[in-house]
Amino acid sequence: MPNRSRRLMRALVTLTATTSVALTLTGVAQAQDRDPGTLVGSTASPAPIPGSVDARRITYWSVGSQNEPALSTGGVHLPPGEAPEGGWPVIAWAHGTSGLGDDCAPSVVGPTLPDRDFPYLTTWLDRGYAIVATDYVGLGTPGVMPYLDGKVQAHSVVDSVAAARELEPTLSNRWVAIGQSQGGGAAVTTARYATEYGGDGLDYLGAVGTGVPANIELALLPLGPGVPPVAIPDGLTSYVFYILAGLRAAHPEIDLNSYLTPLGRQWVDTAETQCANPFHDAVSGLRLGDMFSRPLAQIPDVYGLLNDYMGVPTSGYDRPVFIGQGLRDVDVPAPSALSLAAAMTANGEPLTFRTYPGDHSQTFRDSQPDAIAFVDRLFGR
């Protein structure tokens, strides 16, 4: 959906939607309006961020991979006390990989790594920021979440803020996006498209991404029969299956199953229902080269397809972006983010880039003081 305005998107959604919808979900009311950012309903949050007040789980309309109306869920978490003049400043939180199964949605079960993520998020609450946390389209709602589809994730983020403000009048219209890992890519892609996607009355200020999975599409290009011939780290194997499952759902026209062996189809099918931690364990020792019946490079314009699906943009940013990268990160190796930073810098984008000595999770924690200083400046605090 590059270079399309929110108005055009709303027109596309209206054209593809039926004239009325009678949708009933547990704990939410019926909704007739499928415009992106429209709140469907809310319930008490089953997974509140520690320190939050009156946490709610929301269901709202967003946009899926085929530009169709799609449901997403998320959480709204308020800090304690009275809202300041103008309302609580908003952090739109984009979570890391939790899995593709509906029972993996963080708004229901909490984050994949609560000992890491909850302290990080509580720190923002303690500083007087409200948190709006999308689950992304397809996670806990109909369909398969298009894993690493940056533009769909960006819409989920933007639309969650609009829906949250419909629910909670004490939220400011001023907001930033923050994310880690999968969510780091979502936050940075949101930074590229937030102004275009808009959101009625929203004032987007900037974004923070750590462990951003940039240029990962390049690692998929060599995959095929016998490539790679050995097992790779288990976490990376599960990420590939998640990518293939999301790509298959988002682009049925490529007939991805025809590139997979029966074993490959079995594991991509399994990926659609699995949460991250047990799936990491389940794929231990598998060789990705055994999953393919023919090379992915035979997909017509495979690089263009993958780049459009999951490529992190290198230009077109109109607000400041902060990216933090760990030099010992094996989930998202440093060259991934370094190459993104180099391209953004060459394009004159408003980037602040920092490296840290730790791994994927340690960098997430270590970067928070720098992220706080960056976000406080955006809000003029």
N, C-alpha and C positions, 0 to 999 in steps of 0.2 A: 504494500500500500504506500510506496514512497511518493512524495510530492502530491499528496491529496489532502485537501483541507477537511476540517471537521464537517463543514457544511456538505461537501460532496459525499463524505462517508455517511452522513445521516440520510442523504438522498438514496444512496445505494441500499442502505439498510431498509428504508421504507419501501423501496421497490421490491426487495426480495422477501419482505415479511408478508404474511397474510394479514387481512384487515383486522383480525382480532385474535387474541390468544386466551385460552382458558387453561392456565398453568397452575397446578397445585403441587407444592413441595411441602415436606414436613416442616411445620413451624412458620411458613411464610404464606402471605396472602396471594390471591390471584393478581396477575398483571396483564394489562392490555397494551401498554406502551413499550415497544422494544427498542427505543432509542438508546444508544450507548450512554451509560452513566445513569440510567433510570433504576431506582431502587425498587426491588420486588418485595422484599420483606426482611425482617430481622428477628433474631432470637437471642437469648442470653448466651454469651460465649462459653463453650465447654472447655476452652483452652486459653484463659486470659493471661496476658503478660503480667508477671508479678509486679505489683505496684500500681497497676492500672485501676481505674474506677469505672464502674458500669460498662464493662466490656461487652460488646455485642458482636454476633456473627451476622453478616449481611449476605443477601443474594441480590445480584444486580445484572443488568444487561450490558454486554460488551460486544466484541466483534471477533469472529473466528477466522480460520485460515482462508476460507473462500469468500470473505467479505460478507458473511451471513450473520444475522443476529445470533449471539451465543451467550449462555449464562455463565457467570462466574460467582464465586463466593469469596469471602474474606472476613477480616476482623477489624473492629474499630475499638481502639483502646485509648481512653482519656487519662491524663495525669490528674492527680488529686488537687483540690483547691478550686478557687474561682478562676474562670477564664479571664485572660487579660483583655483590655480594650482591643477590639478587632478580632477576638477569638483566638483559640489555641493554634499556634503555628503547626503545620502538618508535615509529618514525615510519611511518605508512601513507601512502605517496606516491601522489597522484592526478595523473597526467600530463596535459599539455595536448594539443591536437588533433594526432593523428598520422595520421589517415585511417581509413578503414573496411576496407580490404583486409587480409586475414589476414597479409600480409607486412609490415604496418605496425606490428605489435605491438612495443612497446618492449622487452619481455623477450627478443626475438629480435634486433632490429636497433639497439637503443638509442634514445634520445630523438630527436625531430625536429630539435632544436637542441642538439646535444651540447656545443658550445662555451659555451652558456649554462647548460644543465641539469646537466651533470656537475660543474662547479665548485660549484654550489649544493648538490648532494647530497653531494659529497665533504666539504664543510664540516661537514655534520651527522655524517657518519661520524667525522671528526676530533674531534668533540666527544663521541664515545662513544655515539652513537645508532645502532641498527640500523635498516635501511630495508626495508620490505615494500612492493613496488610492483606493484599490480594492473595488468593490461592492460584490464580491464572485460570483462564478458560479451559474447561475439560477436566479439571482436577476437583472431583466432588460434584461435578455437573455433567450432563450428557456429553458423550463423545470422548475421544482420547486427547489428552493435553498435548499440543504440538511442541514437544520438548525442544527448547532453544530457538523456537520461532520468535525472533526478537520483536517483530512488529505486532504480533498477537499479544505477546507479553506486555509490550508497551501500552497497548490499548487497555489491557486488564488493569494496569497500574493507574493510568489516567482516569479511567471510568470508575475505579474504586473510590477515588477522591471525590468525584462528583456525587456518587451514590451516598458516600458517608456524610457529605454535607447536607444532603437531602434528609438524612436521618437525624443528624446532630447539628443544631443551629449554632452551637458554641465553637464550631470549627472555623478557623480563618479560611479565606480563599487562597492564601499564600502557602505554597508547598514546595518540598523538594523530594526527589526520589533517592533512596538508598538501597543498595543490595549487595549480596555476597554470592560468589560462585555463579550458578545459574542466574541468581538474582542480580549479580554484578553486571552480567550481560544485559539483563532486562532493564536495570537502572540506566545504564549508559545508552542503550537503544531508546529508552524513554526520553533521555535527554535530547536525542536527535529529533524525535517526533512529537514531543509534548505540545509544543506551540501549534503545530499543524493539527493534531488531534483535538487540541483546545480543551473543551469542557466549559460549559456556560459559566462565566464569571470567575473562572479559576486563574490564578496568577502563579505560573510556574517559575521557579527561581534558579534551579540548578540540580546537580546530581552527584552522588558518590557511588563508586563501584569498586569492590575489592575482589581479587581472584577472577577477573573478567575473562570469560572463555572466548577470546578473540582468535580468529584465524584457525579455529578448530576444524573448519570445513576442509582445510588443506590436508589434514591427517586422514580424512576419509577417502581421498581420491585414489590412493594405491590399493584400497581393499579389494580383495577378490579371492578366487580359489588359491589356497596355500599362502596367502599374504594377510597378515604376517604368519610365519610358519611356527611360531612359538607363542606360548601364553604371555600376555602382558599383565601388568598389575591389575588385580581384580576390580578395583574401583573404576579404572579406565575402561575395562571390558563392559561393565554394566552401563557406563555412560554411552558407549557406542550402541548397545541394544536400545536404550531409551531414545537416542537420536533416530535410529532406524524405525522404531515404532511411531514416533511423532511424524517423521517424514512420510511414512506409508499412509498415515491418516490424513495428512495435510495435502498430499499429492498422489491421489489414487491413480492419476493418469499415467504414472511411470511404471505401474505394475511391479512394485518392488519385490513382491513374492517371487517373481520370475528370476530374480537375481540371487535368490536364497536356496540353499539346500533344504530338505525336509527338517534337518536339525536346526538350521538357521531360522526357518519359519516358526519352529516350536519355541525357540528362545525369544524371538521378537514378539510372538503372541504372549508369552509369559511376562515379558517386560511391561505389557499394558496393565497388568494387575498387581505389580510388585512394588513395595516400598523400598527405599534405598538400602538400608542396612541389611535386611535379609537377602536382598537381591545381590548385593556385593558378595555375600558369602556363597550364594547359590551358583554363581558363575565362576567360582574359583577354579583355575586350571584349564578353563576352556580356551581353545585356540580360535580366534576370529577367522583365520583362514579356512577353517572347516565349515563355516557358515554360508559360504558363497558358492553359487553354481556358475557364475560368470562375473567378470570384473564390474564394479560400479562405474568405472570409466566408460562403459558402453552406454550408460544413460545419456541420451542426447543433451548436449550442453550441460553436462553434469556440474561443472564449476559454477556456471551462472545460476543453475537451480539451487545449489547448496548455498551460494553466497547470498542469494535473495532470501532464502529460508532462514539462515542462521548467522550470516555475516554481520559483524558489529560495524556500524558505519564509521568512516574515517573523515567525513566532512559534513557540513550542514548544521553544525551546532550553533545555537543562538544564545545559550546561557552557559555559565561556567560549569566545568566538569572536573571532579577529583577522582583519580584512579590510583589505588594502592596495590602493589604487587610484591609477593614474597619471593625472595631469591632461591629458597629451598622448596618452593611449591612443586609438588609432583602431580597434583590434580589438574592444575592449569600452569604448565611450566612457564618460567619467566620470559623466554623468547616470545611467547604468545602476546603478552601485554606489552613487552618492549617494542615489538613491531607495530602494534596498534598505536602506542604513544608516538613512535617515530613518524608514522603516517599522519596522525592528527597534528603533530607539531609542524610538519612540512606543509600542511594545508592551512596553517594559521589558526587552528581551532583554540578556543579558550580553555586549555587543559592545564591542570596542576597534576603532576605525576610524581609519586614517591615510591621508593623501594624499601623493603624491610628484610631483615636477615632470616626470618622464620619461614615456616611452611604455610599451607593453605589456611588453616585455622588460626595459627599464631599471628599471622599477618592481619587477619580480620580483627583480632583483639588489639594488636599493637598499633594499628592505624587509627583507632577510634579517637584519641586526643587530637590528631591532625584533622580528622573528619569533623569533629565538634567545632574546632576553630574555623574551619572552612564554612560549615553550615551557619554558624553564628554570624559570620560576616555577611552571608547572603541575606539573612533576616535583619541585619543592622543591629545585632544585639551586642 
